[in-house]
Amino acid sequence: MRLRHIKGSEENIGASPYVIQDPRTHRGQWHKLFGNEHPIEIEVGMGKGKFIMELAQNHPEINYVGIERYSSVLLRGLQKREELELSNIWFLCVDAKELAEVFGEEEISKIYLNFSDPWPKERHAKRRLTSPEFMAVYDKVLAKDGKVEFKTDNRGLFEYSLESIPAAGWQIEEKTFDLHNSPMAEGNVMTEYETKFVAKGNAICKLIAKRV
């Protein structure tokens, strides 16, 4: 999918008080940035941010970091952020493959992957956020008892993930091919994409992974 670039998005992000401009300087020190010892959860590929900002509103006892590599998309999220009174969320404009440069070992308690790009061509499999390559990155920053939660409407990507995640040395703790008609729907927070897909009657797949 080709994203429409918004002129001046990089400049606006660079001037935003809600974006950490040089996150590598906070590696291993994110609790100091938040000013407390609360657990830190991140969403990789946050899009416009509906999901993670709703989590931040609902759970002031948890700190959140929304990560989006595309400046034009992140800008939309920042516009929503300006309307909210929150003290437990920051945003980053970085690539997911750089997570270990941004966060220290075991610094993150949970990672959310929501409606990630499926990269359908086999030669692009390493770019999928549930590939063994990316699971190895998560392993470097996630707490020992931490978990990865993944939602998608793409059945092919989900079936790939059910194979790739165990192949990377992780265990699938829970899974469903129809989230909204399963026990896993309890407490579910929907993303922008999820809201649209559910309205169309599309089934949403979800899994929760942890280390073996």
QUIFEN-V955871 format. One record per backbone hydrogen bond with DSSP energy under -1.0 kcal/mol. NH is the residue of the N-H (numbers start at 1). CO is the residue of the C=O. E is the energy in kcal/mol with one decimal. If there is no record, write none. Layout:
{{NH:CO:E} {NH:CO:E}}
This chain:
{{9:6:-2.1} {12:8:-2.3} {13:9:-2.4} {14:10:-2.3} {15:11:-1.1} {20:91:-2.4} {25:22:-1.7} {26:23:-1.9} {27:24:-1.2} {29:26:-3.0} {33:29:-1.3} {34:30:-2.2} {35:31:-1.6} {36:31:-1.5} {41:63:-2.8} {42:110:-2.4} {43:65:-2.0} {44:112:-2.5} {45:67:-2.3} {46:67:-2.0} {49:46:-2.1} {53:49:-2.2} {54:50:-1.8} {55:51:-2.0} {56:52:-2.2} {57:53:-1.8} {58:54:-2.2} {59:55:-2.1} {62:59:-1.8} {63:39:-3.1} {64:88:-2.4} {65:41:-1.9} {66:90:-2.6} {67:43:-2.5} {68:92:-2.3} {74:70:-2.5} {75:71:-2.2} {77:73:-1.3} {78:74:-2.2} {79:75:-1.7} {80:76:-1.2} {81:77:-2.2} {82:78:-1.7} {83:80:-1.5} {84:81:-1.8} {90:64:-1.8} {91:18:-1.9} {92:66:-2.6} {98:95:-2.2} {99:96:-1.8} {101:98:-1.7} {102:99:-1.1} {103:99:-2.9} {107:104:-1.7} {108:141:-2.6} {109:40:-3.2} {111:147:-2.3} {112:42:-2.8} {113:149:-3.1} {115:151:-3.1} {124:121:-2.1} {125:122:-1.8} {127:124:-2.2} {128:125:-1.5} {131:128:-2.1} {135:131:-2.5} {136:132:-1.9} {138:134:-2.4} {139:135:-2.0} {140:137:-1.1} {141:138:-1.2} {142:138:-2.2} {143:108:-3.2} {146:143:-2.3} {147:109:-1.2} {148:209:-2.4} {149:111:-2.8} {150:207:-2.6} {151:113:-2.4} {152:205:-2.1} {158:154:-2.2} {159:155:-2.7} {160:156:-2.2} {161:157:-2.4} {162:158:-2.1} {164:160:-3.1} {165:161:-2.3} {167:163:-1.6} {168:164:-1.1} {169:166:-1.8} {170:165:-1.7} {171:210:-3.8} {173:208:-2.6} {174:208:-1.3} {176:206:-2.2} {179:204:-3.7} {181:178:-1.8} {182:179:-1.7} {185:182:-1.8} {186:183:-1.5} {188:185:-2.3} {195:191:-2.1} {196:192:-1.6} {197:193:-2.8} {198:194:-2.8} {199:195:-1.6} {200:196:-1.2} {201:198:-1.3} {202:197:-2.6} {205:152:-3.2} {206:176:-2.3} {207:150:-2.2} {208:174:-2.3} {209:148:-3.0} {210:171:-2.5} {212:169:-1.3}}
